[in-house]
């Protein structure tokens, strides 16, 4: 979850503003509506570079959304 990401970044001594890029994979285009709502709760301008892709499936069948996040940590 993005709570886990936030916690991990805080443990590394940075915040969500350290995120440089987010790659979002969803298995259904409809999931992007929810992803966008949740994303807006964690990120504010200037937003990190972002790409969203609709794909046929993820590594495990029960997975519906996956985020790959790159952050700058000194």
Number of C-alpha atoms within 10 A of each C-alpha: 9 13 9 9 15 17 15 14 19 12 10 11 11 17 17 19 17 15 20 14 16 17 14 17 22 21 18 14 12 10 14 19 10 10 15 10 10 13 13 12 9 13 13 11 7 7 14 18 11 11 12 14 13 15 13 10 15 14 8 7 8 8 11 16 17 14 15 10 14 14 16 12 11 7
